[in-house]
């Protein structure tokens, strides 16, 4: 099953809405709570990244009985140094974004810690494309 | 897990199938079928919102027959403080007590006295319950969390309900006095259909079972007390001096009010009332790990138990009287009352915690993930064809719920009144694609 959720750049008032919709969907499907939690934590970080850094993007969820694929794709500045971005505490977020309580530099590390597989593809001043795979946990 | 009991019943003769209850139900548990409301007991949390919404008095709460009382020699009433708030000011608390004795009770205890029992015993929340601890005082909220928020179940308080602790003590004391346990009947008076359902659901450790010999609806007892008060006005006025209120502290007395719960070991507390607001909040916090709140008090009824489904008086006036009642109780128990609790400390201590919580999820489309995915895809395609105005004429509360029902084969798209008016032929085609209702009655 494939579902697409658009994410608007710069609109922090909507931060978490996609994660909540995805959570509700996965709960109805009966995906175990442990898996849902990992997905929602990772997705929330990615969702906020799209809002804070990109020019707009979308979340794509594909569910099958073995795994949940989460793709978060945006057009935007891209991630210049991926290794650095994966470091806990490193952030390029603007002062404005930090004042809103975001931009602590835990986004990508949190995604890595929660996803079973992670692939990031990014191009300077063009796009960021994050593929996360979550295996369904045993209940 | 044993099947959860269901305390609300539709009186088919009185139901007009008007959809009011269906629209109000916070868990989308009601459908209108053949012009009558039907409740899905797996989804129902017994909050009683449907009962309040019904203009035809077509929803009732089951209760024990009052005559049951008289098969016991010792008849104990466990009364919530809310009961006293139902009367206007000229009827005194002592008169209410006298009327309760007059209608047949031999012993009175406040339900909230259980709070004081925990306090005297020095019992607090087990360390392994993570913060924020969610109060389990409201049985509708407790059941809601068990069925819909598996991630929050471990946050639920594990302290036994105050009324149950009171019942344990009451039974022990009365048995000791009378010397014949089989003659003691303990009855809970409650404004709460969810409480009734909880007490009638057999807990696997069997503690609740047998704790109460019957549960009485607050409105029924209210009527009887009213009657007694009218008949005995003069007699009650003369003998008032001899009547004393059962003991309780001010802290316990306010427990059923909003923001009334004050566990001893918590600093930051948040209280939310009204079930739809509670659900909105739970949706929000379910995945939230960094809440700086120690204790969450969630109550299904607006204004807490004074807004209870079976309460009779305006909830704001009731709240005012209950708030005033609080001032008439002491901050701490006197030594004699403490000694009464301590005399049964071992028995009480054995029962201060509820067993580990279990979940019983009601929102899954199917137990098999592959089938659930298939059903959800189907429901999505169906909802795209529905008008999206949530009129309720089909018998489901929203178009999305109807789509879900069709995907589960428990409804047919033929039920959609809007599509039927628009294009009856197309509706036949759609019904062929998506299937008809498969009757589950056998």
HADDOCK unambig.tbl for C-alpha pairs under 7 A between the chains (distance, minus, plus):
assign (segid A and resid 1 and name CA) (segid B and resid 373 and name CA) 6.53 0.50 0.50
assign (segid A and resid 1 and name CA) (segid B and resid 377 and name CA) 6.69 0.50 0.50
assign (segid A and resid 27 and name CA) (segid B and resid 364 and name CA) 6.64 0.50 0.50
assign (segid A and resid 28 and name CA) (segid B and resid 363 and name CA) 5.54 0.50 0.50
assign (segid A and resid 28 and name CA) (segid B and resid 364 and name CA) 4.43 0.50 0.50
assign (segid A and resid 28 and name CA) (segid B and resid 365 and name CA) 5.71 0.50 0.50
assign (segid A and resid 29 and name CA) (segid B and resid 364 and name CA) 5.62 0.50 0.50
assign (segid A and resid 29 and name CA) (segid B and resid 365 and name CA) 5.81 0.50 0.50
assign (segid A and resid 29 and name CA) (segid B and resid 369 and name CA) 6.22 0.50 0.50
assign (segid A and resid 29 and name CA) (segid B and resid 372 and name CA) 5.25 0.50 0.50
assign (segid A and resid 29 and name CA) (segid B and resid 373 and name CA) 6.22 0.50 0.50
assign (segid A and resid 30 and name CA) (segid B and resid 364 and name CA) 5.09 0.50 0.50
assign (segid A and resid 30 and name CA) (segid B and resid 367 and name CA) 6.82 0.50 0.50
assign (segid A and resid 30 and name CA) (segid B and resid 369 and name CA) 6.30 0.50 0.50
assign (segid A and resid 33 and name CA) (segid B and resid 150 and name CA) 6.92 0.50 0.50
assign (segid A and resid 33 and name CA) (segid B and resid 151 and name CA) 6.42 0.50 0.50
assign (segid A and resid 37 and name CA) (segid B and resid 287 and name CA) 6.48 0.50 0.50
assign (segid A and resid 64 and name CA) (segid B and resid 370 and name CA) 6.90 0.50 0.50
assign (segid A and resid 65 and name CA) (segid B and resid 369 and name CA) 5.63 0.50 0.50
assign (segid A and resid 65 and name CA) (segid B and resid 370 and name CA) 5.34 0.50 0.50
